């Protein structure tokens, strides 16, 4: 028979997993809306990144925020727009304060300057830490699985290992 303590532990685990999922959704939305205060609140002070298969690695919240805000501001000014759609979460609780997760990113992209749509599919791998009762991202990064641009004479796409995937 299941005890009340066991049920409470299972409920806490489910609540923690749900909080981590909401954190990652908030991260994606803050990126797309360029809501830098909301994005900053998603991270621990010692956050580390490993974007584009390690091409963009940063440590510390100030360095990470500088990279993300300047990159997105520059891309927006050039006419790029993307929507980060994170799905297929796989969250594993390691203990009461640590977790890790994997996500599939589907990012439709519009290059308004070239008048061309595209798509990026990547696999995120994250680590999370609970600080003062709040889950935050302490490590994040992704590897690309597919990138493509469609329409026009230079139709292109790459898949799997050719796109930088592990």
QUIDAUR-V838600 format. One line per field, one symbol per residue. ss: DSSP state (H for helix, E for strand, C for the rest). phi: phi as a letter, one per 30 degrees, with the letter a starting at -180 (. if undefined). A space follows every 10 residues. Layout:
ss=???
phi=???
//
This chain:
ss=CCCHHHHHHH HHHHHHHHHH HHHHHHHHHH HHHCCHHHHH CCEEEEEEEE EHHHCEEEEC HHHHHHHHHH HHHHHHHCCE EEEEEEEEEE EEECCCCEEE EEEEEEEEEE ECCCCEEEEE EEEEEEEEEE ECCEEEEEEE EEEEEEEEEE CCCCCEEEEH HHHCCC
phi=.ddddddddd dedddddddd ddedddeddd eddhcdddde ddcddcebba dhhjdbcbbj dddddddddd ddddddddjd bbbdccbhdb cbdcadbbab abbcccbdbc cddcibdaab cbcdbbbbbc bhibdbdcab abcdcababb iidceaabbh edcjdd
//
